[in-house]
């Protein structure tokens, strides 16, 4: 298990232990919340101009550039957070939109 997956598991556990309902105040009452929206890991906020600067930076390794580009290209994809025996897909722009996948 890599560090990112471990962090997601810890966040999922913390959200289930410490969630008291007040965190969901910004979500509509009909929203099915599995993970506290405040604890959902957010993708990095990289603008197109910043991405061009990163790719043009001669001091960054090709591996670092590839990883940053991967994160940039997946910024609008659902965020998968482990939950129980499955995972919860969270909308990256609205963490109140969640879907459990067994």
N, C-alpha and C positions, 0 to 999 in steps of 0.2 A: 504494500500500500504506500503510495507516494505521499508527500507532505500535503499536497492540495486535497487529495481524497481524505486524508486524516483530518484536516481542518474542516472539511465539509461534514464529516461524521460528528465531530465535536460540536459544530454549530447546530446540527440537527438535534443532537441530544440536549444541548442547552436550551434550544427553543421549546422542546417538549417538557423540560423540567421547570423552566422559569417563566414560561408564557402565562400571563394572568388575564389575558383578554384585552388589556388596555392597549397593547401593541397593535391590535387590529382595528383600532378606532377609525383609522383613515380608510379602511376597507369597507365596502358595502356589506350589510348584514347577510346577504345571500351568498357571499363569497365563501368558498370552501377553502379554509386556511389550514395547511399542514405544517408549514415552516413559518415562524415569526418573520414577517416581511423585513424587519430591521436587521435580521441576522443573515439574510440571503447574500451570499458573496456576489458582488457586482463586478462586471467586466471592466477592464481599464477604460477610462475615457480618453481616447486618442483621436485627435482631429486629423483630417486628411493631410493638412500641412505638417503636423507633428510627425505623421507616419513617413512622409517624404523626407523629412529631416533625419529621422532614425535610419532609414534605408541609405541615405547619402553619407552618413557618419562613417569616416574611415577608421575610427577607433573602436567600433563595435565589431565583435566577431560575427561571422556568417551565421553561426548557430543562434546568437542572440537576436540578430535581425530576423531570422526565420521564425523564431518563437514570437517576437513582437508582431510580425505580420500575420501569424496564425491567430493570435488573440484579436488583432484588429479585424480580420476577415470574419471572425465568428462573433463579433460584438452584438449582433442582433438575433443570435440563436438562443433558444431556451437554455436556462441554467439548470443542470441536473444536480440535485442534491440527494444523497442517499437518505432513505427514510424507511425504517423497519426492514422488511424483506425486499423492498423495491426501491424506487426513487421518485422524487417529486420534480416535475419540470416546472420551472418558474419563468414567467415572462420577464425579459431583462429590462423592459421599460415600465412595467407595472407589476411589482412583486405580489400584489393581491390576486393576480391571475395565476393559479397553481393547478396542476394536474398530477394525480398519483398514478404511477405506472408500476403494477406488481412485478 
